Amino acid sequence: MRKGVKTAVIGGVFAVMVGGAGYGAYNVVSALGGGTDEVRTGPPNSDEVERTTSDFFAAWEGGKASDVASFTNDDSSAYDLFQSYFQDAHVGDVTITPGAAAGRTVPFTVKAKVTYEGKSEPFTYKSKVTVVRGETTGRALVDWQPAVVHPELKADDTLFTGESASPPIEAVDRDGKVLTEEKYPSLGPVLDTLRDKYGAQAGGEPGVELVIRHASEEAADTPLLAITEGEPGKLRTTLSAGAQAAAEKAVEKFDESSVVAVKPSSGEVLAVANHRADGFNAAFQGRVAPGSTMKIITAAMLIDNGVTSMNGPAPCPDKAIWQGQVFKNLTGMEANEGATLANSFLRSCNTAFIKLVDEKPLTDASLMEEAQKKFGLGQDNWKTGIVSFDGSVPASSGPDRAAGAIGQGQVQMNPLNMASVTATAITGTFRQPYLVDPELDGRETATAEGLSSETSSQLKQMMRLTAQQGTAQEAMAGLGGDVGAKTGSAEVDGQQVSNSWFTGFRDDVAAAAMTEEGGHGGDAAGPIVAAVLRAAG
């Protein structure tokens, strides 16, 4: 008999069991006395979906965590969260109305009450549940995810009702216009963090709320329902309502996109927007390769170390080999052995920059030193007013040294960092970006040497040329004033399409954007930056 086939004689019945039975089949466990114990395999059918969700919802309405958890495929995690839901969050009088099933997924509406110290408020929201086959029992079970309980819950989050950890705030922009999550959706996590950090200093009084307490210590509580309204204190931010509105609208056009705009003359953040499925503030906290936008820093390093200058040589061959690794340009770029740095910059020639970073007196640490000393990056000391990442440009050897020159390898940035890079490049002065005036809480902002006027003027002119006749020309078309830009595309392991990067300036506004799997810099990130510059300039 072939491998994988088992035989047994059970109560006079000869049974053949083949490993890997198809979906919808039953495994015969016993046939003693003519009966069978059946363990079903394969996806649950519609009847099982209906029965499982009905039992799950009924148990939920019953208010006992252990009962609800028993209908899931992770009863321990489900029990903990439902215990938090019923006991710590004081949610009761639950009624669940299921919607029409879509395959094994059932949407539903929860109507409940949150009661705290004699005061109750209605609590209504929508979620969905998916039914799967239990791996060991064969039972149809709810596929456990925290978002089943509430769509904003993530792993290890809990629910709590009580006096607010921080008083509410009324955040306003630089001109006193009120900023709300309803009008500016991607500001939600930012406003929560501002409240958590500055609520007490803003002079408000706390109320009683139902909140999500996130597992991450860096994440502020997310308010879900006010039981007793607190008294908000006013918090002035550096944001511009007009720029913020443009940023929100621009990122909505491209999935997984983020953008930041800053005022180069002061470092004030004018806009921060994200359009992401995970709600992460990638604009401030992202840590990804910036692609060829990094060439702004690399060009500064080459100029500052006397390797070349804007009008000096920067040959652009078809390929460059660094310690056995071959680097190429984007498809379609013509080689130019007589190219200047300005020409290789505006065309975004990878090979030109890779060949030049091997020139003396450059070392493995030169790019790191330029980023830290001149652009204020990579020292973990930015104090923007909310959680942020200030970039990372480590000293690198081997192929990573070459890759770092074109914004790959170990280099990590986010749009906040690259907007600041552009601001430093065009003014010569590093002014650490901030969202709330440092004088409010006595924060000491980061400092750096900045650039010489000669280096700054060359970088600014190369960015102007890139906007006028280079890779940024299409995206920046139609923008008046003094404008410049740099495009980038960053390859990421596991992605078929590169990340799109773009940074640019218009007069006293600098902006940068990133779109995951957005392609070339001008394809997705470029239009986002141009839209923000148009509104904010």
TIZA-553970 format. One record per residue (C-alpha): residue number from 1; z, x, y. Coordinates in steps of 0.2 Angstrom, whole numbers. Layout:
BEGIN
   num       z       x       y
   NUM       Z       X       Y
...
//
This chain:
BEGIN
   num       z       x       y
     1       0       0       0
     2      -4       7      17
     3       9      14      29
     4      18       2      40
     5      18     -12      27
     6      34     -18      19
     7      36     -29       4
     8      51     -39      -2
     9      54     -53     -14
    10      66     -65      -6
    11      72     -80     -16
    12      57     -79     -27
    13      45     -78     -12
    14      34     -63     -10
    15      33     -58       8
    16      23     -45      17
    17      28     -39      34
    18      16     -29      45
    19      24     -18      59
    20      17     -24      76
    21      14     -42      73
    22       4     -50      87
    23      10     -60     102
    24      16     -77      97
    25      20     -72      79
    26      37     -74      70
    27      46     -61      60
    28      53     -67      44
    29      71     -61      43
    30      76     -71      28
    31      70     -85      17
    32      85     -88       6
    33      87    -106       1
    34      70    -110       8
    35      76    -108      26
    36      71     -95      39
    37      79     -86      54
    38      65     -83      66
    39      64     -70      80
    40      50     -74      92
    41      39     -61     100
    42      27     -61     114
    43      27     -69     131
    44      37     -86     132
    45      27    -102     132
    46      28    -115     145
    47      41    -125     136
    48      52    -110     135
    49      50    -106     153
    50      54    -124     158
    51      70    -124     146
    52      76    -107     151
    53      75    -110     170
    54      82    -127     168
    55      97    -120     159
    56      99    -106     171
    57      98    -117     187
    58     111    -129     179
    59     123    -115     175
    60     120    -108     193
    61     125    -125     200
    62     140    -125     189
    63     147    -110     198
    64     153     -99     184
    65     146     -82     184
    66     147     -78     166
    67     137     -94     162
    68     123     -90     174
    69     123     -72     168
    70     121     -77     150
    71     103     -83     153
    72      97     -66     160
    73      91     -50     151
    74     105     -40     160
    75     121     -51     159
    76     132     -37     166
    77     123     -34     182
    78     120     -53     184
    79     138     -57     182
    80     144     -44     195
    81     132     -51     208
    82     135     -70     204
    83     154     -66     205
    84     151     -59     222
    85     140     -74     226
    86     154     -87     221
    87     170     -77     225
    88     166     -65     239
    89     153     -74     248
    90     161     -91     246
    91     145    -100     241
    92     147    -117     233
    93     140    -135     231
    94     124    -127     225
    95     108    -138     222
    96      93    -130     215
    97      75    -138     216
    98      62    -129     206
    99      44    -129     211
   100      28    -129     201
   101      28    -114     188
   102      14    -101     190
   103      13     -95     172
   104      31     -88     168
   105      36     -88     186
   106      45    -102     194
   107      49    -103     213
   108      64    -113     218
   109      74    -119     234
   110      93    -116     235
   111     103    -128     245
   112     121    -124     246
   113     137    -122     257
   114     146    -107     263
   115     165    -112     266
   116     177    -100     274
   117     194    -104     280
   118     191    -123     281
   119     174    -121     290
   120     157    -124     281
   121     139    -121     285
   122     124    -126     275
   123     114    -111     267
   124      96    -114     262
   125      83    -102     256
   126      69     -99     244
   127      67     -87     229
   128      58     -86     212
   129      62     -82     194
   130      52     -75     180
   131      55     -78     162
   132      53     -64     149
   133      56     -62     130
   134      73     -53     126
   135      69     -37     118
   136      82     -38     104
   137      86     -56     103
   138      69     -64     105
   139      76     -77     117
   140      67     -82     132
   141      78     -75     147
   142      77     -74     165
   143      71     -57     170
   144      85     -50     180
   145      82     -44     198
   146      95     -45     212
   147      81     -54     222
   148      83     -69     211
   149      99     -73     219
   150      92     -70     237
   151      76     -62     241
   152      83     -49     253
   153      95     -42     239
   154      91     -25     231
   155      99     -15     217
   156     118     -14     219
   157     119     -24     235
   158     133     -37     236
   159     137     -53     246
   160     152     -55     257
   161     158     -68     269
   162     171     -64     282
   163     174     -57     300
   164     159     -47     305
   165     161     -28     303
   166     153     -27     321
   167     151     -39     335
   168     134     -46     337
   169     122     -39     350
   170     109     -45     362
   171      97     -31     362
   172      85     -29     377
   173      71     -18     381
   174      69      -6     395
   175      66     -20     407
   176      79     -32     401
   177      68     -43     390
   178      77     -49     375
   179      72     -42     358
   180      74     -53     342
   181      69     -51     324
   182      60     -68     326
   183      48     -62     339
   184      47     -44     333
   185      49     -45     314
   186      49     -27     309
   187      63     -24     321
   188      75     -33     310
   189      82     -17     301
   190      83      -8     317
   191      93     -22     326
   192     105     -23     312
   193     108      -4     313
   194     110      -5     332
   195     123     -19     330
   196     132      -9     316
   197     133       7     327
   198     135       0     345
   199     141     -18     343
   200     159     -13     348
   201     153      -3     363
   202     142     -17     369
   203     157     -27     372
   204     154     -42     361
   205     167     -51     350
   206     164     -53     331
   207     162     -69     322
   208     162     -74     304
   209     146     -71     294
   210     139     -71     277
   211     131     -54     275
   212     122     -43     262
   213     132     -26     260
   214     119     -14     255
   215     122       0     242
   216     116      13     254
   217     129      19     266
   218     116      22     279
   219     110       4     279
   220     119      -8     290
   221     125     -25     284
   222     111     -38     284
   223     117     -55     292
   224     112     -70     282
   225     122     -85     290
   226     134     -87     304
   227     149     -97     300
   228     158     -94     317
   229     147     -88     331
   230     153     -71     339
   231     150     -67     357
   232     136     -54     358
   233     137     -39     369
   234     121     -33     378
   235     113     -17     372
   236      99      -9     382
   237      86       0     372
   238      72      11     377
   239      59       0     369
   240      45      -9     379
   241      42     -27     374
   242      24     -25     378
   243      22     -10     367
   244      32     -17     353
   245      22     -33     353
   246       6     -22     351
   247      14     -11     338
   248      19     -26     328
   249       2     -34     329
   250      -7     -18     325
   251       2     -14     309
   252       0     -31     302
   253     -18     -27     300
   254     -15     -13     287
   255      -3     -14     272
   256      11      -1     271
   257       9       5     289
   258      21      12     302
   259      19      17     320
   260      30      25     334
   261      26      27     352
   262      37      38     364
   263      37      43     382
   264      33      62     383
   265      41      64     400
   266      58      58     393
   267      58      56     374
   268      61      38     375
   269      55      28     361
   270      44      14     367
   271      39       5     350
   272      43       6     332
   273      35      -5     319
   274      33      -6     300
   275      22     -17     289
   276      29     -13     272
   277      33     -24     257
   278      50     -14     254
   279      56     -17     272
   280      59       2     274
   281      59      10     291
   282      46      23     286
   283      42      25     305
   284      59      34     307
   285      64      38     290
   286      48      42     280
   287      46      59     271
   288      28      62     267
   289      15      75     270
   290       6      72     287
   291     -11      79     283
   292     -21      87     296
   293     -11      80     311
   294       0      96     306
   295     -14     107     313
   296      -7     104     330
   297       8     114     325
   298      -2     127     315
   299     -14     129     330
   300       1     132     341
   301       7     145     329
   302     -10     154     328
   303     -10     154     348
   304       8     160     350
   305       6     174     337
   306     -10     180     345
   307     -21     177     330
   308     -34     167     340
   309     -35     155     354
   310     -44     139     358
   311     -60     148     362
   312     -57     162     349
   313     -64     163     332
   314     -59     151     318
   315     -74     152     305
   316     -76     136     295
   317     -83     141     278
   318     -87     129     263
   319     -71     134     254
   320     -56     146     256
   321     -47     154     241
   322     -29     157     243
   323     -20     167     228
   324     -32     159     216
   325     -31     141     223
   326     -47     134     230
   327     -46     123     246
   328     -61     113     252
   329     -66     103     267
   330     -69      84     267
   331     -86      79     259
   332    -100      81     271
   333     -93      94     283
   334    -105     107     287
   335     -99     125     286
   336     -99     135     303
   337     -95     153     302
   338     -96     155     321
   339     -84     141     325
   340     -70     142     338
   341     -53     136     335
   342     -57     121     346
   343     -72     117     336
   344     -63     118     319
   345     -48     108     326
   346     -59      94     333
   347     -69      93     316
   348     -53      96     306
   349     -59     110     296
   350     -46     114     282
   351     -54     131     277
   352     -53     138     295
   353     -34     135     296
   354     -31     141     278
   355     -40     158     281
   356     -31     161     298
   357     -14     159     291
   358     -16     175     281
   359     -18     185     297
   360      -5     197     303
   361       8     196     310
   362      10     179     301
   363      23     178     287
   364      29     165     275
   365      41     159     288
   366      30     158     303
   367      25     140     302
   368      43     135     299
   369      49     145     314
   370      35     137     325
   371      40     120     320
   372      59     123     322
   373      59     134     338
   374      45     126     348
   375      44     108     342
   376      62     105     337
   377      58      99     319
   378      67     102     303
   379      85     106     308
   380      93      89     304
   381     100      87     321
   382      91      73     329
   383     102      59     336
   384      90      45     340
   385     103      31     340
   386      99      25     322
   387      96      34     306
   388      81      45     307
   389      73      60     298
   390      68      75     309
   391      54      82     298
   392      54      97     286
   393      43     112     287
   394      51     125     275
   395      46     143     273
   396      33     143     259
   397      24     156     249
   398       9     156     237
   399      -3     141     238
   400      11     131     247
   401       9     142     262
   402      -9     138     264
   403      -6     120     260
   404       7     118     273
   405      -5     124     287
   406     -15     108     284
   407       0      96     282
   408       1      96     263
   409      12     106     251
   410      31     105     255
   411      28      99     273
   412      36      81     276
   413      35      71     292
   414      35      53     298
   415      27      44     313
   416      42      48     324
   417      40      66     321
   418      22      67     324
   419      23      56     340
   420      36      69     346
   421      24      84     341
   422      11      76     352
   423      23      74     366
   424      28      92     365
   425      11      98     363
   426       5      90     379
   427      20      93     390
   428      26     110     383
   429      43     103     382
   430      53      96     367
   431      62      81     372
   432      71      74     357
   433      66      55     354
   434      79      42     356
   435      81      23     355
   436      97      21     364
   437     103      31     379
   438     114      46     373
   439     126      43     387
   440     132      27     379
   441     141      36     365
   442     140      54     371
   443     128      60     358
   444     121      78     360
   445     103      77     357
   446      93      91     349
   447      85     105     359
   448      71     118     356
   449      62     132     366
   450      46     122     368
   451      29     129     372
   452      22     141     385
   453      11     132     398
   454      -4     142     391
   455      -1     136     373
   456       2     118     379
   457     -14     117     389
   458     -24     123     375
   459     -17     111     363
   460     -19      97     375
   461     -37     101     378
   462     -41     103     360
   463     -34      85     357
   464     -45      79     372
   465     -60      86     364
   466     -55      78     347
   467     -55      61     355
   468     -71      64     365
   469     -82      71     352
   470     -72      75     336
   471     -65      65     322
   472     -54      54     333
   473     -69      48     344
   474     -72      31     336
   475     -54      26     336
   476     -51      31     354
   477     -67      24     361
   478     -64      13     376
   479     -47      20     381
   480     -46      25     399
   481     -35      38     407
   482     -31      56     400
   483     -33      54     381
   484     -32      65     366
   485     -29      64     348
   486     -28      72     330
   487     -33      64     314
   488     -26      67     297
   489     -28      62     279
   490     -15      67     266
   491     -18      68     247
   492      -3      61     237
   493      -1      64     218
   494      -4      48     209
   495     -14      39     223
   496     -33      37     222
   497     -34      36     241
   498     -26      47     253
   499     -14      42     266
   500     -21      39     284
   501     -13      48     298
   502     -17      48     317
   503      -8      54     332
   504     -14      53     350
   505      -9      52     369
   506     -14      42     384
   507      -6      48     400
   508      13      47     398
   509      13      39     381
   510      11      47     364
   511      10      38     347
   512       8      42     329
   513       4      31     314
   514       3      32     295
   515      -5      20     282
   516      -2      23     264
   517     -18      24     255
   518     -27      20     271
   519     -41      34     269
   520     -47      45     283
   521     -36      46     299
   522     -48      36     309
   523     -50      22     296
   524     -32      14     297
   525     -19      24     307
   526     -32      27     321
   527     -34       9     326
   528     -16       6     326
   529     -12      21     337
   530     -26      16     349
   531     -20      -2     350
   532      -2       4     355
   533      -9      16     368
   534     -20       3     375
   535      -5      -9     378
   536       8       4     383
   537      -2      16     394
//
